[in-house]
Amino acid sequence: MARPETTPAIQDYLAAIFDLESSARPVIGARLARHMKVSRPSITDAVRRMQREGYVRLGAKHEVRLTPKGRGIAETMARRHRLIERWLTDVLGIDWAGAHDEAHRLEHAISPVVEERLAALLGMPSTCPHGNPIPGMPAAAQHAHLSLAEATPGQALAVDRITEEGEADRQLLKFLWDNGLRPGTALTVTEVAPYAGTITLSLDGRSVTIGLAAAAKIWVYERSEGASTAPSGASAHPSEASPRTGLRWRPRSQVRGPAI
């Protein structure tokens, strides 16, 4: 993919719009501001500039939509970010939260040559470590997913992906990394407590409780008994040492996760 012909700031806005589109909810200014942690006036100014330059257009309800020109740049940035995350976690052994931050810094600097060599080095992975598809890579297996917040007690599930809004939540990323909740992880819902705003899961003999708002940022799918849940390019068994890094994840018997 060619190097984007625009500023890093505009690249960030376009990539954020692309990320938010994956949830199938309209991308409006307020949502974009929350995701990027910037003010509403800053978003308004940026959207106007991107409209003038032909990167986005506004829908009838003021939703922000990428034009073909804007989408091309956004896909390039998403591809680079997700490839770098995969390299940082799989090869260098950096945790999810750290990898996300480092990838954001590096994605603007790599050349198309390095991008392609990195993809080849990693074996042309289908997804980033969080399960989100990498543009231009072979498609990963598709599942009929639902939000973990929509799950019911007794459901046997597997993690499909962490949404892009979930990726932007550093506290959530750290919790998921520490507790092995990664794409392919098998789990069973043991309790849903709407009055407390929590959902409790059983995985690998452990009990993990997480807030429903945080659970809404995790996509899961129903699994068949005995079926493999290992995703392409990621370990489904985080308790095992990584064959590339030798790093080992240490479980805790019972934990409570982010409520947000």
Rosetta silent file (secondary structure, phi, psi, omega in degrees, C-alpha in Angstrom):
SEQUENCE: MARPETTPAIQDYLAAIFDLESSARPVIGARLARHMKVSRPSITDAVRRMQREGYVRLGAKHEVRLTPKGRGIAETMARRHRLIERWLTDVLGIDWAGAHDEAHRLEHAISPVVEERLAALLGMPSTCPHGNPIPGMPAAAQHAHLSLAEATPGQALAVDRITEEGEADRQLLKFLWDNGLRPGTALTVTEVAPYAGTITLSLDGRSVTIGLAAAAKIWVYERSEGASTAPSGASAHPSEASPRTGLRWRPRSQVRGPAI
SCORE:     score description
SCORE:     0.000 S_00000001
   1 L     0.000  141.641 -176.664    0.000    0.000    0.000 S_00000001
   2 L   -73.918  158.091  177.303    1.260    3.487   -0.866 S_00000001
   3 L   -68.508  131.143  179.985    2.258    6.078    1.739 S_00000001
   4 L   -61.553  137.222 -179.782   -0.741    8.293    2.626 S_00000001
   5 L   -97.361   66.928  176.715   -0.465   11.820    1.181 S_00000001
   6 L  -161.197 -179.882 -176.645   -1.758   13.779    4.175 S_00000001
   7 L   -80.672  156.275  176.330   -0.757   14.853    7.682 S_00000001
   8 H   -56.505  -36.154 -179.498   -0.444   12.455   10.636 S_00000001
   9 H   -63.799  -45.520  178.760   -3.302   14.283   12.388 S_00000001
  10 H   -67.074  -37.300  175.729   -5.692   13.738    9.474 S_00000001
  11 H   -58.477  -40.931  178.907   -4.501   10.138    9.203 S_00000001
  12 H   -63.400  -43.417  179.445   -5.457    9.660   12.864 S_00000001
  13 H   -63.466  -45.103 -179.492   -8.951   11.075   12.296 S_00000001
  14 H   -64.383  -41.481  178.702   -9.544    8.917    9.235 S_00000001
  15 H   -64.669  -37.653  179.388   -8.283    5.799   11.001 S_00000001
  16 H   -65.451  -41.681  177.385  -10.541    6.534   13.983 S_00000001
  17 H   -61.965  -44.213  178.238  -13.598    6.860   11.729 S_00000001
  18 H   -59.494  -44.679  179.924  -12.664    3.568   10.040 S_00000001
  19 H   -61.558  -46.145 -176.521  -12.294    1.869   13.420 S_00000001
  20 H   -68.461  -28.778  178.156  -15.650    3.118   14.708 S_00000001
  21 H   -61.187  -25.494 -174.359  -17.438    2.027   11.530 S_00000001
  22 L   -66.310  -17.667  179.879  -16.690   -1.593   12.410 S_00000001
  23 L   -84.682   -3.839  179.874  -19.341   -1.523   15.154 S_00000001
  24 L    65.714   19.065  173.743  -22.080   -0.816   12.555 S_00000001
  25 L  -107.139  147.069 -179.168  -23.189    2.236   14.551 S_00000001
  26 L   -57.689  140.269  177.146  -23.249    5.717   12.983 S_00000001
  27 L   -93.915  103.022  178.048  -20.056    7.723   13.491 S_00000001
  28 L  -107.997  167.296 -174.936  -21.160   11.105   14.816 S_00000001
  29 H   -57.344  -42.860 -177.934  -19.021   13.930   16.150 S_00000001
  30 H   -62.804  -41.035 -179.691  -19.684   13.235   19.828 S_00000001
  31 H   -68.171  -39.864  178.596  -18.715    9.576   19.477 S_00000001
  32 H   -65.100  -39.502  178.500  -15.568   10.444   17.534 S_00000001
  33 H   -62.657  -44.155  178.818  -14.596   13.012   20.192 S_00000001
  34 H   -62.977  -43.150 -177.145  -14.963   10.436   22.982 S_00000001
  35 H   -64.605  -40.056 -176.382  -12.976    7.845   21.052 S_00000001
  36 H   -91.835   -7.514  179.626  -10.112   10.217   20.283 S_00000001
  37 L    59.697   47.290  176.037  -10.297   12.027   23.644 S_00000001
  38 L  -128.897  168.926 -177.079  -10.471   15.467   22.055 S_00000001
  39 L   -76.328  158.137  177.222  -12.963   18.329   22.349 S_00000001
  40 H   -60.564  -43.542  177.898  -16.106   18.652   20.256 S_00000001
  41 H   -58.967  -36.650  179.020  -14.878   21.930   18.659 S_00000001
  42 H   -64.465  -40.469  178.172  -11.662   20.159   17.588 S_00000001
  43 H   -64.428  -44.235 -179.798  -13.715   17.409   15.941 S_00000001
  44 H   -58.180  -46.814  179.692  -15.927   19.966   14.200 S_00000001
  45 H   -62.529  -42.602 -177.728  -12.891   21.787   12.781 S_00000001
  46 H   -67.104  -41.127 -179.916  -11.246   18.532   11.675 S_00000001
  47 H   -64.494  -40.898  177.819  -14.394   17.231    9.981 S_00000001
  48 H   -61.410  -42.663  178.926  -14.821   20.501    8.082 S_00000001
  49 H   -64.005  -43.960 -179.031  -11.238   20.317    6.881 S_00000001
  50 H   -66.238  -32.130  174.252  -11.607   16.679    5.831 S_00000001
  51 H   -64.043  -46.855 -179.397  -14.791   17.571    3.942 S_00000001
  52 H   -60.031  -36.635 -175.807  -12.990   20.335    2.054 S_00000001
  53 L   -89.762    1.827  173.195  -10.165   17.984    1.152 S_00000001
  54 L    82.186   20.081 -179.228  -12.521   15.223    0.004 S_00000001
  55 L   -91.057  -29.250 -179.172  -11.817   12.649    2.714 S_00000001
  56 E  -138.885  165.798  170.943  -15.270   12.521    4.329 S_00000001
  57 E  -139.956  158.618  179.858  -18.855   13.540    3.742 S_00000001
  58 E  -101.635  137.082  177.016  -21.758   14.067    6.132 S_00000001
  59 L   -82.292 -176.967 -176.660  -24.949   12.025    5.979 S_00000001
  60 L   -62.414  -28.840  179.925  -28.487   13.262    6.476 S_00000001
  61 L  -105.411   25.187  177.266  -28.187   12.866   10.268 S_00000001
  62 L    67.698   18.312  174.199  -24.694   14.414   10.390 S_00000001
  63 L   -73.229  144.263 -177.582  -22.971   11.032   10.552 S_00000001
  64 E   -90.658  125.631 -178.910  -19.396   11.139    9.253 S_00000001
  65 E  -124.918  138.852  178.194  -18.727    8.840    6.303 S_00000001
  66 E   -75.123  138.316  169.980  -15.455    8.117    4.555 S_00000001
  67 L   -83.013  168.254  175.820  -15.176    8.850    0.843 S_00000001
  68 H   -54.531  -37.756  178.391  -13.217    6.387   -1.326 S_00000001
  69 H   -63.826  -46.317  179.830  -10.236    8.753   -1.024 S_00000001
  70 H   -67.973  -38.088 -178.790  -10.508    8.853    2.766 S_00000001
  71 H   -65.354  -37.025  179.292  -11.134    5.120    3.075 S_00000001
  72 H   -59.884  -43.956  178.359   -7.985    4.299    1.142 S_00000001
  73 H   -67.943  -43.245 -179.075   -5.860    6.234    3.630 S_00000001
  74 H   -60.548  -41.893  179.877   -7.787    4.878    6.614 S_00000001
  75 H   -66.433  -37.350  177.568   -7.294    1.277    5.498 S_00000001
  76 H   -62.620  -44.884 -179.494   -3.576    1.858    5.007 S_00000001
  77 H   -67.054  -39.716  178.404   -3.234    3.258    8.528 S_00000001
  78 H   -63.846  -42.007  179.541   -5.329    0.443   10.028 S_00000001
  79 H   -60.603  -47.248 -178.497   -3.236   -2.143    8.203 S_00000001
  80 H   -65.374  -44.691 -179.592    0.034   -0.663    9.468 S_00000001
  81 H   -59.573  -45.963 -175.080   -1.218   -0.219   13.024 S_00000001
  82 H   -73.539  -33.857  174.379   -2.517   -3.784   13.271 S_00000001
  83 H   -65.529  -43.236 -179.912    0.584   -5.335   11.682 S_00000001
  84 H   -64.080  -41.601  176.866    2.814   -3.415   14.099 S_00000001
  85 H   -58.814  -43.401 -179.853    0.682   -4.536   17.049 S_00000001
  86 H   -61.915  -42.996  178.834    1.024   -8.142   15.906 S_00000001
  87 H   -64.145  -44.779 -177.578    4.816   -7.767   15.639 S_00000001
  88 H   -64.522  -38.719 -178.959    5.106   -6.079   19.030 S_00000001
  89 H   -82.307  -46.748 -173.801    3.071   -8.733   20.840 S_00000001
  90 H   -74.768  -37.788 -174.321    4.056  -11.895   18.952 S_00000001
  91 L   -99.001  -45.388 -176.200    7.756  -11.188   18.423 S_00000001
  92 L   -92.173  -12.558  176.066    8.766   -8.657   21.086 S_00000001
  93 L    74.975   23.505  179.113    6.417   -9.888   23.806 S_00000001
  94 L   -81.212  142.289 -178.676    4.927   -6.480   24.627 S_00000001
  95 L   -69.529  166.418 -174.617    1.555   -6.498   26.381 S_00000001
  96 H   -56.378  -49.119 -175.752   -1.610   -5.325   24.609 S_00000001
  97 H   -62.929  -44.533  179.027   -1.831   -1.868   26.162 S_00000001
  98 H   -65.797  -39.500 -179.601    1.824   -1.095   25.491 S_00000001
  99 H   -64.929  -39.506  179.843    1.642   -2.493   21.955 S_00000001
 100 H   -61.913  -45.198 -179.790   -1.390   -0.352   21.109 S_00000001
 101 H   -66.000  -44.398 -178.902    0.383    2.832   22.225 S_00000001
 102 H   -65.805  -39.278  179.911    3.658    1.957   20.493 S_00000001
 103 H   -62.577  -36.976  178.949    1.876    1.022   17.263 S_00000001
 104 H   -62.843  -36.921  179.650    0.184    4.421   17.204 S_00000001
 105 H   -73.466  -34.724 -173.857    3.588    6.100   17.348 S_00000001
 106 H   -85.809  -25.168 -170.849    5.176    3.849   14.715 S_00000001
 107 L   -61.916  -26.331 -178.731    2.364    3.602   12.145 S_00000001
 108 L   -82.402  -12.376 -170.684    3.087    7.040   10.668 S_00000001
 109 L  -102.080  -25.147 -173.326    6.789    6.317   10.159 S_00000001
 110 L   -77.145  149.747 -179.811    7.062    3.000    8.330 S_00000001
 111 L   -89.356  165.203  175.462    7.414    2.874    4.561 S_00000001
 112 H   -57.500  -33.825  179.598    5.406    0.680    2.173 S_00000001
 113 H   -65.161  -47.293  179.693    8.488   -1.547    1.785 S_00000001
 114 H   -64.636  -38.242  178.326    8.775   -2.126    5.545 S_00000001
 115 H   -57.507  -47.385 -178.334    5.003   -2.655    5.742 S_00000001
 116 H   -69.768  -38.694  178.400    5.114   -5.462    3.172 S_00000001
 117 H   -66.382  -36.541  178.670    8.223   -7.062    4.681 S_00000001
 118 H   -65.238  -42.636  177.981    6.595   -6.980    8.101 S_00000001
 119 H   -60.612  -42.613  179.608    3.472   -8.706    6.769 S_00000001
 120 H   -66.837  -42.421  179.214    5.624  -11.425    5.192 S_00000001
 121 H   -58.361  -38.508 -176.998    7.714  -11.865    8.360 S_00000001
 122 L   -84.356   -1.792  178.716    4.546  -12.381   10.401 S_00000001
 123 L    81.899   29.045  179.076    3.130  -14.925    7.955 S_00000001
 124 L    53.717   60.436 -176.703    0.426  -12.649    6.483 S_00000001
 125 L   -66.292  147.025 -178.687   -1.744  -12.598    9.633 S_00000001
 126 L   -80.621  -30.240 -174.275   -5.490  -12.138    9.228 S_00000001
 127 E  -135.707  164.123  169.856   -6.050  -10.135   12.391 S_00000001
 128 L   -76.416  173.676 -178.813   -4.392   -7.902   14.939 S_00000001
 129 L   -59.341  -23.024 -178.436   -3.782   -9.408   18.417 S_00000001
 130 L   -89.735    0.362  176.044   -7.238   -8.209   19.492 S_00000001
 131 L    95.444   -0.587 -179.939   -8.949  -10.090   16.642 S_00000001
 132 L   -81.275  137.507 -174.118   -9.773   -7.164   14.351 S_00000001
 133 E   -64.328  143.891  177.072   -9.185   -7.887   10.637 S_00000001
 134 L   -94.859  117.805 -179.906   -6.116   -6.455    8.940 S_00000001
 135 L   -55.730  136.907  177.948   -7.053   -4.770    5.634 S_00000001
 136 L    85.858   -4.632  179.144   -5.445   -6.438    2.647 S_00000001
 137 L   -99.620  162.725  176.577   -4.724   -9.700    4.489 S_00000001
 138 L   -56.070  141.321 -177.178   -6.460  -13.083    3.975 S_00000001
 139 L   -68.420  139.976  175.854   -9.863  -13.092    5.658 S_00000001
 140 L   -79.851  167.610  176.114  -10.140  -14.772    9.051 S_00000001
 141 L   -59.965  137.581 -178.208  -12.855  -17.315    9.885 S_00000001
 142 L   -97.710  138.803  178.918  -16.228  -15.606   10.265 S_00000001
 143 L  -128.264  152.498  172.276  -18.497  -16.208   13.249 S_00000001
 144 L   -80.173   99.000 -171.620  -22.009  -15.103   14.159 S_00000001
 145 E   -96.622  163.153  171.368  -20.950  -12.893   17.030 S_00000001
 146 E  -142.012  162.927  175.943  -22.705  -11.120   19.859 S_00000001
 147 E   -72.174  141.551  176.936  -21.567   -8.708   22.522 S_00000001
 148 H   -59.172  -29.488  178.836  -20.416  -10.376   25.734 S_00000001
 149 H   -66.891  -18.330 -179.999  -22.790   -7.996   27.541 S_00000001
 150 H   -92.499   -3.818 -175.823  -25.689   -9.723   25.732 S_00000001
 151 L   -70.739  160.005 -179.068  -24.702  -13.221   26.877 S_00000001
 152 L  -121.722  155.710 -179.794  -26.836  -15.280   29.265 S_00000001
 153 L   -54.994  136.834  178.702  -25.889  -17.628   32.130 S_00000001
 154 L    93.887  -13.620 -179.523  -24.791  -21.051   30.961 S_00000001
 155 L   -68.139  132.890  174.270  -23.697  -19.998   27.479 S_00000001
 156 E   -95.700  116.042 -170.885  -20.475  -21.635   26.263 S_00000001
 157 E  -128.928  169.846  169.899  -18.637  -18.988   24.271 S_00000001
 158 E  -136.190  147.563  179.657  -15.296  -18.063   22.741 S_00000001
 159 E   -73.181  129.165  177.367  -13.806  -14.610   22.354 S_00000001
 160 E   -94.234  -53.936 -179.759  -13.969  -13.347   18.772 S_00000001
 161 E  -162.655  163.012  170.466  -12.451   -9.889   19.063 S_00000001
 162 E  -101.151  125.313 -177.218  -12.021   -6.779   21.175 S_00000001
 163 L   -63.674  163.905  178.932  -13.721   -3.877   19.432 S_00000001
 164 H   -63.043  -33.000  175.294  -11.736   -0.824   18.414 S_00000001
 165 H   -66.756  -32.949  174.389  -13.482    1.137   21.169 S_00000001
 166 H   -67.746  -37.945  178.583  -12.243   -1.534   23.536 S_00000001
 167 H   -62.327  -31.258 -179.679   -8.724   -1.157   22.163 S_00000001
 168 L   -76.136   -8.972 -178.629   -8.829    2.546   23.035 S_00000001
 169 L   -96.443   96.358 -174.507   -9.544    1.634   26.688 S_00000001
 170 H   -60.835  -39.825  179.386   -6.084    1.093   28.173 S_00000001
 171 H   -62.351  -41.718  178.937   -7.433   -0.164   31.514 S_00000001
 172 H   -66.473  -44.078  179.758   -9.566   -2.766   29.763 S_00000001
 173 H   -58.178  -43.533 -179.447   -6.703   -3.913   27.523 S_00000001
 174 H   -63.868  -42.522  179.583   -4.448   -4.450   30.533 S_00000001
 175 H   -62.776  -46.031 -179.041   -7.136   -6.421   32.364 S_00000001
 176 H   -63.456  -41.959  178.802   -7.853   -8.649   29.366 S_00000001
 177 H   -62.400  -48.091 -176.890   -4.140   -9.274   28.774 S_00000001
 178 H   -63.089  -28.281 -173.881   -3.472  -10.104   32.429 S_00000001
 179 L  -109.282   11.556  172.365   -6.376  -12.540   32.584 S_00000001
 180 L    71.665   19.039  176.610   -5.993  -14.322   29.270 S_00000001
 181 L   -86.594   88.863 -174.175   -9.211  -13.045   27.687 S_00000001
 182 L  -130.057  164.069  178.152   -7.961  -13.074   24.116 S_00000001
 183 L   -51.329  129.463 -178.081   -9.356  -14.100   20.737 S_00000001
 184 L    96.970  -15.753 -179.156  -10.031  -17.833   20.833 S_00000001
 185 L   -64.713  128.461  177.314  -10.323  -18.049   24.628 S_00000001
 186 E   -86.620  138.671 -179.551  -13.109  -20.455   25.669 S_00000001
 187 E  -150.799  163.006  174.903  -15.346  -19.331   28.528 S_00000001
 188 E  -129.296  134.820  178.191  -18.712  -20.016   30.138 S_00000001
 189 E   -79.309  122.893 -179.400  -21.035  -17.355   31.537 S_00000001
 190 E  -103.038  -26.852 -179.983  -21.836  -18.210   35.154 S_00000001
 191 E  -157.741  140.295  170.208  -23.754  -15.113   36.263 S_00000001
 192 E  -121.820  123.475 -176.567  -25.207  -11.910   34.854 S_00000001
 193 E  -122.966   83.964 -178.833  -26.068   -9.295   37.491 S_00000001
 194 L   -59.008  -32.633  179.967  -27.757   -6.290   35.868 S_00000001
 195 L   -64.813  -29.548  178.282  -28.405   -4.762   39.306 S_00000001
 196 L   -98.824  -11.269 -178.748  -24.644   -4.700   39.914 S_00000001
 197 L    71.677   33.739 -177.021  -23.752   -4.043   36.280 S_00000001
 198 E  -133.002  162.079  171.990  -21.477   -7.089   36.056 S_00000001
 199 E  -133.917  137.216 -178.316  -21.066  -10.418   34.277 S_00000001
 200 E  -113.316  135.546 -174.940  -19.083  -13.337   35.729 S_00000001
 201 E  -122.048  153.285  171.944  -17.214  -15.844   33.582 S_00000001
 202 E  -115.087  124.882  176.070  -15.533  -19.180   34.128 S_00000001
 203 E  -149.974  134.038 -179.859  -12.367  -19.882   32.157 S_00000001
 204 L    51.955   37.338  178.173   -9.477  -22.240   32.836 S_00000001
 205 L    76.517    9.674 -179.659  -10.905  -23.023   36.266 S_00000001
 206 E  -115.051  157.053  175.143  -10.968  -19.363   37.268 S_00000001
 207 E  -109.564  126.694 -178.874  -13.792  -16.934   37.931 S_00000001
 208 E  -126.324  127.583  179.091  -13.531  -13.527   36.280 S_00000001
 209 E  -112.818  135.437 -177.112  -16.010  -10.692   36.820 S_00000001
 210 E  -140.382  150.011  179.170  -16.198   -7.713   34.475 S_00000001
 211 E   -67.308  148.559 -179.195  -18.506   -4.727   34.121 S_00000001
 212 H   -64.915  -34.128  178.635  -21.274   -4.940   31.526 S_00000001
 213 H   -64.480  -38.890  176.385  -20.131   -1.674   29.906 S_00000001
 214 H   -71.018  -38.906  179.769  -16.668   -3.167   29.405 S_00000001
 215 H   -62.254  -27.946  179.266  -18.179   -6.496   28.269 S_00000001
 216 L   -66.151  -15.992  179.789  -20.037   -4.623   25.524 S_00000001
 217 L   -92.896    6.624 -179.533  -16.619   -3.945   23.942 S_00000001
 218 E  -119.642  124.555  177.133  -15.906   -7.685   23.597 S_00000001
 219 E   -95.282  137.089  179.260  -17.390   -9.768   20.779 S_00000001
 220 E  -131.768  169.581  174.955  -17.942  -13.474   21.392 S_00000001
 221 E  -142.647  155.251 -179.865  -19.500  -16.403   19.557 S_00000001
 222 E   -73.454  137.474 -178.247  -21.139  -19.646   20.644 S_00000001
 223 L  -112.959  152.957  175.790  -18.806  -22.609   20.552 S_00000001
 224 L   -89.721  144.029  178.851  -19.437  -26.308   20.026 S_00000001
 225 L   -58.538  130.250  176.650  -18.230  -28.723   22.668 S_00000001
 226 L    83.650   -7.177 -178.979  -14.805  -30.051   21.769 S_00000001
 227 L   -78.787  145.207  176.917  -14.356  -27.613   18.875 S_00000001
 228 L   -71.822  138.302  178.664  -11.069  -25.769   18.548 S_00000001
 229 L  -113.918    8.527 -176.612  -11.300  -22.069   19.274 S_00000001
 230 L   -66.541  125.486  178.259   -7.758  -21.110   18.340 S_00000001
 231 L   -82.696  163.459  177.508   -7.755  -18.027   16.080 S_00000001
 232 L   -68.007  124.718  173.412   -5.401  -17.499   13.161 S_00000001
 233 L    79.997   12.507  179.120   -2.093  -16.018   14.291 S_00000001
 234 L  -145.756  150.432  179.774   -2.801  -15.939   18.047 S_00000001
 235 L   -80.509  132.637  175.251   -2.481  -18.328   20.959 S_00000001
 236 L   -89.507   -0.814 -177.511   -5.705  -19.664   22.459 S_00000001
 237 L  -126.384   79.356 -175.884   -3.745  -20.800   25.521 S_00000001
 238 L   -66.750  -13.668  178.216   -2.223  -17.717   27.199 S_00000001
 239 L   -75.421  -12.838  178.344   -1.107  -19.800   30.196 S_00000001
 240 L   -89.254  150.941  177.763    1.500  -21.406   27.945 S_00000001
 241 L   -69.024  143.530  177.632    4.812  -19.729   27.221 S_00000001
 242 L   -67.896  132.137 -179.658    5.057  -18.015   23.864 S_00000001
 243 L   -66.635  -22.008 -178.276    7.224  -20.078   21.469 S_00000001
 244 L   -91.039  -35.271 -173.208    8.771  -16.856   20.127 S_00000001
 245 L  -110.550  -21.363 -175.731    9.346  -14.893   23.340 S_00000001
 246 L    76.093    3.864 -179.184    9.295  -17.468   26.144 S_00000001
 247 L   -74.167  146.286 -177.734    7.027  -15.156   28.137 S_00000001
 248 L  -127.603  134.458  177.050    4.520  -16.819   30.434 S_00000001
 249 L   -89.425  133.829 -178.903    1.188  -15.502   31.671 S_00000001
 250 L  -107.295  121.571 -176.846    0.439  -16.218   35.349 S_00000001
 251 L   -76.649  161.007  170.462   -3.220  -16.795   36.280 S_00000001
 252 L  -121.034  148.804 -172.085   -5.080  -15.579   39.346 S_00000001
 253 L   -68.104  -36.167 -179.967   -7.816  -17.639   40.984 S_00000001
 254 E  -154.391  130.455 -176.635  -10.480  -14.927   40.981 S_00000001
 255 E  -138.647  157.975  174.791  -10.410  -11.412   39.644 S_00000001
 256 E  -120.083  135.885 -174.010  -12.696   -8.493   39.065 S_00000001
 257 L  -107.370 -173.346 -176.865  -12.301   -6.386   35.976 S_00000001
 258 L   -60.479  142.559  176.873  -13.151   -2.900   34.742 S_00000001
 259 L   -89.817  -18.200 -173.734  -16.692   -1.699   35.132 S_00000001
 260 L   -85.258    0.000    0.000  -16.399    0.851   32.354 S_00000001
